Structure formats: C-alpha cells, structure tokens
Amino acid sequence: MSLKKLALRGTLWTLIGYGASQLIRFGGNVILTRLLAPELFGLMATVMTFIIALNLLSDVGLAPSVIQHQRGDDPIFLNTIWTVQIIRGVVIWLGCLLITWPIAQFYNDARLLWLIPILSLISLFNGFNSTSLLTLSRQIALRELTIIELKVQVFSLALMIAWAWFSPTLWALVGGNLAAAVLKMILSYRLIPNYFNRLTWEPEAIHDILSFGKWIFISTAFTFLATQTDRLILAKLLSFKIVGIYTIAYSLALLPQSTIGALSGRVFLPVFSKLTELPRDIFRIKLLNSRRWLLLCVSCLILPLVCFGDWFICLIYDARYQQAAWMLPILALGIWPNVLVETNRQALVALGKLNYQAYGQILKSIHMCLGLLVGFHFFGLPGFIIMVALNDLELYTVISYGLWREKLSCFRQDIIITTLFIAAIALTLMVRELSGFGLPIDLMFVSTH
C-alpha cells in the first residue's frame, strides 16, 4: 500500500476512533456528573495529575523510538523497549508510593493516602503492555488500535456508571480506571498472532533509545509543568470542587486539540519519518498541503465552542457545573496556537530535531508556574483561566523558529488561516450580541467564586 493510502487510511481510522471515543466519553461523563459530586472529579483529576507527572518525568520516548528508528521492526530492539517499559512502570509505581504522604499533607486530605497508591497501579499495568501496540503504530495499522481502545473505553465507562448507580462514591471512578488498564494489557497480547515479548537488554538498543529520548525526556519533564500544574495550583488556591468544574470545561475545550494530537502521533510522525530523505522544499510543500484543510476543519470545530460553548454547558450540565459555562469559551480559543503546533511539530521530530520542542516546553512551563499565580493574584479565577488560555504562545514561537531554521516554515500559512479564524469568530459574536443573546463570557461577571 502506498504511503498516501496508508496516511489516508490512518487518518480515517483515527478520526473514526477519536470521534466515537469522544462521544462515548462525553455521554458517560454527563451521566456520571448526574450521579457523582463535582468534588470527586476534582479529587480524581488532582491525583491523576501527579501520576501523569511521574509518567512524563520518566518518559524517554519509547513509542517515538519504535516509530522513527530503522530497527523499529527488529524483535531484539522491541524486546529491549518492552524491558525498559516494564522497569519504567515499576519505577513510576514506587515513585507514587513515595510522594503519597507529602501530597496528602499538602492538601490536608486523608483520602489521598489510599487513592494515590491504588491508582498508580495503572502505570504498573501499562508497563506490561505488549509492544504490538507500538508495532501497529509504526505500520500505521490503526484499525486494530482503534478497536481495542474503544473496547476498553466502553467496558471501563459501563463499569463506572453501574458502580456509581449503586454506590455513588469515589470507588466507581477508581474501579473503572483500574479495569481499563488491566483490560488493555490483556488485549494487547492478542493483537498480532505469534507476537511475543521477552526480557532483553541489548546495549546498542539502549544507547539508541536514550540518545533519541534525551530531548524527549527534557521536553516531557517540562510538559508536566506546562500542562498539568493548573489543576494542582487551582486545588490549593480554591477547592477540589472548582477543579472538578474546571476539568469539565477544559476537557470540552480540548476536544479539537486532542483530535489533532491523535493524528499528530499516529499519522503525521510515521508519514513524516518516511519523507525525511526528500529535499526540504518538497518536504515543506507536502507539510503545508497536509495541514491546510485540516486547520480549516479544526477551526470549524473550535468556533462553536468559543461562540456557543456557554449554552452547551447550561443545557447539558446541572447547576453545580454552571461556572464551566464562561470558562469553556476562553479555554477553547486558547487552544488555537497548540493546534497550529500539533500540525507541524512532528516534522521536527521526524528529523530528530527534538531540542526545539524541549525549549518551547521550558518556556511554557515558566508561563504556567508564574503566570497562573500572577493572573489569580490580580484578577482571581478569571485571571487564572485567561493565563491558561495563553499558555501555548511561547511553544508556538519556538516551534515556528525551529521550522524556519530547518527550511520548513509554515508561518505565512498560519497567519492567513488564523486571520480567517479570528474574523469568523468576531462576526459570529457580533451577530450573537446584536441578536440579544449576549456574549459567551457573561456568566463570568455573575459569579467567579
């Protein structure tokens, strides 16, 4: 099958899988928000943030290594990857045990003493996943990956809803997440016939993995600060209830970006990795062509979230979650720079130029650690939300510079499409205001506590 057909097929399965996944997740979340209190979602979000932190702080790019490396189909290389993956899972679990008591003391919540150790088992189970998941990603064989993920999601969500129906406690969310990790681990060994993993430690493979992964390690370490500190800071400044409400708004705002992110890792990176030998001018043309219509389509997804997201929140969620109504439009608008980045950054990864992403994440993490506190200090919760929305500008600047250095600049295309996007939003908001429906952020001035 030609590369173009593989890319189109991979894109189709990614969009089908992601669309179905989001519909399932959204429907399940609406049901769960009716059954469970906002505080429980906030508590889960905070705990998962710490677990994600340890995952990011130990990331050496195992998946990109398999996709990008010339030995990505070599059983010895794959078994070495699997061995490192298991070690990493054990280290993350032990790390979670070490941080449990300090975190429980910091937030003054005894529930964290049992919640963190139990949920951290997810990382342990993930460490034992078969590398068949990575092999299928390398081959852009996304049909099988999509099916297994949907199976896991449906099972997990059904378990959570049933549990919450009979016992509306935190255990419903905990049990569903653990079940998902166990089921995915089991199913991963049934994806490819006669595909087995064995403990292997090849020094040459380890050297290649660490050489490629050093910039990914730096990048993902700062990615934690750049993408996860918002919930940790908010939980300390206000409450787990506000974190739960914020998480609802943020999750909805993130839908278009997550769609592009799925395409970026599953389709763009494997495809771009096969184009690196082309002259840069031809590579650039293919890059521009691959993202033009994609950006226009994604802008059409973001526009209704920005202009009418408040109506959606008020219609779907009960009064306990109404503060999310004014947060969603601001957060949705703020993801646009990241969408621009996700559609071109994998070109740099394919070329092995990982340093630009690392530098960008460093600047973004500084913005999050300092900017959120400054925004909250001067303007309260609205200032906090606005600073979250602005957090991708530094990353976009660095990635754009890197693309320019590598003769793959997309800046002119970004300016044109962004101008059209902003004009469409301005026109839609003007029509809404003139029609007497106000602005999406009007509820921000009613209550920000």
N, C-alpha and C positions, 0 to 999 in steps of 0.2 A: 504494500500500500504506500502511495506517495506521501511525502511529508505534509503536503497541503491537505490531503484527505484525512490523514491522521489528526492534524490540528483541528479541522472542522468537526471530525467525529468526537475528538476530545472536548472541544468547546460545547458541542451539543449535549453530551452526557454530563458535563459539569453544570451547565445551565439547568438541565432537567433535574439532576440530583439536588442541586442547590435550591432550585425553586420548590421542589417537593419538600425538601428538608425544612425550609423556612416556613412553609405553610403548616407543616406538622408541628414545628416548634411554636409558631405563633398560636395555633389553635390550642395546643397543650398549655401554653403559658396563660392564655386567657382563662382557661378552666381552672388552672392552679391558683391564679390570683383571686378567684372567687372562693377557693377553699382554704387558702393559707394567708396569713397576715404579712404585710409588707416587710416587717422586721425579719422574718425568716429568710426572705430573698436577699435582704441586705447582709445578714449574717453569712449566708452561703457565698455570696459574692465576695465578701471580705476574706473568708477562708480560702476560697479558690484562687484569689489574687496572690496569696502567699505561696500556694502550691505552684501556681504558674510562674511565680518569681523564681523559685528554685529550678524549675524546668528551663527557664530562659537563662539563668545564671550558669547552667551546666550544658548548654547547647553548643555542640561542636559541628553542627551541620551534617548529621548523618544522612538525612534524606537528600539534600542537595549533592552530597558527595556521590551517592549512588547514581543520581540522575546525570551528573556532569562528568564523572570520571570515566576514562576509557576502559577501565576494568569493572565497570558497573554491573556486568553480567557474569563476572568471574565468581564461582562458588566460594573460593578461598577469601576473596575480598568481602563478599556478602556475609560469610560466617564471622569474619572479624568484626564487621559492622554490628552483627547480632550480639556478639560477645560484649562489645563496648556498650551497646544499648542496654543490656541486662545490668552491667555494672552501674551505668548511669541511673537506672531505675532504682536500684538498691540504695545508691548514694542519696538520691532525692528523698526517698522514704526516711532514711536515717536523719537527713537534714531537717525534715519536717518534725521529727521527734525532738530534735534539739531546740527548735525555736518555739515549741508549743507553750511552754511555761512563760517565757518572756512576753509572748503575744497576749496570752490570757491576762497577764498582769497589766499590760499596757492598756488594753481595752476594758479591764476590770469585769470580765465576763467568764465565769467558770465553765460555761458550755464549750468554750474553745479547747479546754483540756482534753476532751474526748473527741471533739469534732475534727480537729486537725489530724491526729494520728489515724483516724479511720478513713477520712477522705484521701489522705496521702497514699493509701494503698492503691489508688488509681494509677499513680506513677509506677508503682512496682509491677502491676499487671501490664501496663503499657510497655515496660521494658522487655517483656517476654513475647511481644507480638512477633509474628513471622516476618522476615524481610521480603516475603512475597508482596506485601503492601508496597514496598519501595520498588520492587522489580516491575510491578504493573504500572506504577507512576512513571518510571523510566521509559517504558514502552508505550506510554500514553494510552494504555488499555483501561480506560476509566469506567467502562460499563460495569465491570466486576466490582471495582472500588465503590461506585455509587450504590450498587445494590446492597453490599454489605453494610454500608453506613446507614442506609435507610432502614434496614432490618434492625440494626442496633438501636437506632433512634426511636422507632415505633415501639419496640419492646420496652425500652427504658421509660418512655413517656407514659405508656399504658400502665406500667408498674407504679410510677409516681402518682398518677391520677387515682388509681384504685386504692393505693395506700392512703393518700390524702383524704379520699372519700370516707374511709372507715376510721382513719386516725389522722386528723389534720395537724400533724406535728412535723418537726424538722426531719424526723426519720424518713419521711416519704421522699424528700429530696436526696437525702444521703443514700438510701437504698437504691433509688433509680440510677444515680451516677455510678455507684459501685457495680451494679448489674451490667451497665453499658460497657464498662471497661473489661469485665470478665467475658462477656459475650463476644466482644470484638477480638479479644485474644484467641478465643477458641475458633472462631470463624476464619481468622487469618491463616490458619494452618490447613484450611480446606479450599483455598482459592486456586492453587496451582497443583495439579496431580504430580505425585512423585517429587515434590519440592520439600526438602528437609534442611533444617539448620543444625549445625553442630558448633560446640565451643571451639573457637580457633583464635590464635593470636599470631598474626604474621607481622613482623616488624616493619616491612616495607609498606604494607597496607596502613598500619598505624601511623607511620610517618606521613603518608599522603593525606590521610584523614585529618590529622592535626595541622598539617601545613595549610590545607584548604580551609579548615574550620577555625583557624585562629581569629580571622576577621569576623566570621560569623559569631564566634564566642563573644568578642568585644561588642559587636552590634547588638546581639540579643541581650547581653547583660544590661546595656543601656536602654534596650527596648522595654525592659521591665519598668525602669524608671519613667520612660516616655509614655507607656500605655496603661500601666496598672496603678500608679501612685494616686490617681484621682480618687478611687474608692477607699484606699487606705486613709488618705488625708481627710476625706469627707466623713468617714466613720468616726474619726477622732474629733473633728470640728463640730459635727452635729450629732447624728444618730444612725443606727442601723436602719431605721425606718426610712430616712431620707436617702440612704444608699440604695435601698430596695427600689424606691421610686425613680431615682436617677438611673439605676440599672435598666429599668423598663424603657425609659426614654432613650438611653444610649444604645441599647440593643436594637431598637427600631431604626434609629438614625444610622446604625452601622450596616444595615442590610445591603445597600448598594455597594459599599466599600468591601464588604465580605464577599459579595459575588465576584467582584474584580480580583480580590485576593485569592479566591479559589482558582480562578482562571490563570492568575499570575503564576502560582506554584505548580499547577497541574498541566497547564498547556504552554504558557509563554516560555518558561525555563527550558523544558525539553526541546521545544521548537527552536528557540534562540541558540541553544547549545549546538544545534546542527547547522547553524548559519555562521558561526564564528570565523570560518575559513574564507568567507566571501569578502570582497573589497568593501571597505567601510561605507562608501557611497551607496552600494547596492543594499547592504545590511540596513542602512538608515532608511532607505525607501521602503523596504519591507516592514521595518518597525513602524514608520509613520502610517503606512497603509493598514497595518494590523490593528491600530488603536483608534483611527479616525472615527469610524462608525460606532465603535464600542463606546467611546467617550460620549458621543451624541445620544446613544441609547441610555447610558447610565445617567446622563443629565436629566433625561425624561423620567427616571425613577426618583431622583433626588428632588426635583421641582415640587411634586405634590406633597412630599414630606415637609418641605420648607414652608409652602404656602397654605397647606391644609392639615398639617400634622396634628394641630391642636384639636380640630374637630374629631379626628380619628381617635385620639386618646379619650376625649369626653364621651364618645359614642360607645367605645368598646369596654373601657375600664370603669370600675365603680369609683365613688367619691374619694376613697382612700388614696387613689393614684392620680388625682386630677392635677397635681403640681407638675407631673410629667408633660402636661399639655404645652406649657410655654418653653420647657427645656428642649423638646424634640425639634422644633424648627431651627433653633440656634445650633444645636449639635449636628443636624443634618446638613446645614450649609457649610459647617466647618470641616466636613469630610472631603470636600471637593479637592483640595490640594493633595490629599492622600490618594484619591482616585487617579489623579494625574501621575503620581509616583508609581502606583501599582501597575500601571500600563506600560511602564518603560524600564523600571529598575532591574528587571531580570536580564535585560541586555547586558548590564554591567556585571551581574553575577555570572552569566554565561562566559564572559570574557575573563573571569577570575578577578575582576576589579571590585573587591568587596569592601575596600577601605572607605569608599565614598559613603556607603550606607552606614558604616560604623561611625564616621564623623557626624553624619546627619542625625543619628540616634543620640549621640552625645549632646548635641545642641538641643534636640527636642527634650531630652531628659532634664536639662538645666531649666528649660522653659517650664516644664511641668512642676518640678520641685520648688522653684521660686515663684513662677507666675501665678500658680493657683493660690498660694498663700497671700500674695500681693492683691490679687483680684478679690479674694474673700475679705481681706482686711479693709479695703476701701469701699467695696460695693456688695458685700455679703454673698449670698448664694448666687444671684445673677452674675456677679463679677467672676465667681468661680467657674460657672458654666461657660461664660464667654471666653475665658482663658483656655478652657479645654478645647473649645471650638477653634482656637487659633494655633493649636499646638503642632500642626504639620507644616507650617510655613518654613521653618528652618530646614526640615528634612527635604522639602521640595527644592529649596535653594541649592543645597549641597548636591543632590542627585542631578539636578539640571546642569550644574557646573561639571560634574563628572561626565555626563553625556556629551557636553560640549568639548571637553578635553579629549574624549575618545571619538570625536567626529560623528556623533550620533544625536546631535541636539534636536529636541522636539519643542523648543521654546516658542517658536513662531506659531506652531500648531496649537500649543497650549493657550497662547494669547487670544487667538481667533475664537476657539471653542469656548473659552472662559467668558469672553465678551458676549457671545451669543447666549450663554447660560445665564449670566447676570441680567442681561436685558430681558430675557423671558421671565425671570423671577420678578423683576421690578414691574413689568407690565401686568403680571398676574396679581401681584399685591395691590397695585393701583386699582385694578378692576374690583378686587375684593373690598377695598376700603371705600371706594365710590358707591359700591352696592349696599353699603351699610352694615357689612359683616365684621368690620374692624380689622385688626392685624393679628397674626398668629401668636404674638407675644403679649397680648393684652392682659392675660391672666397673671403675668409676672408682676403687674402693678397692683393686683388684688391681694396676693399673699405670697411671700417669699420665705416663710418660716417652716 
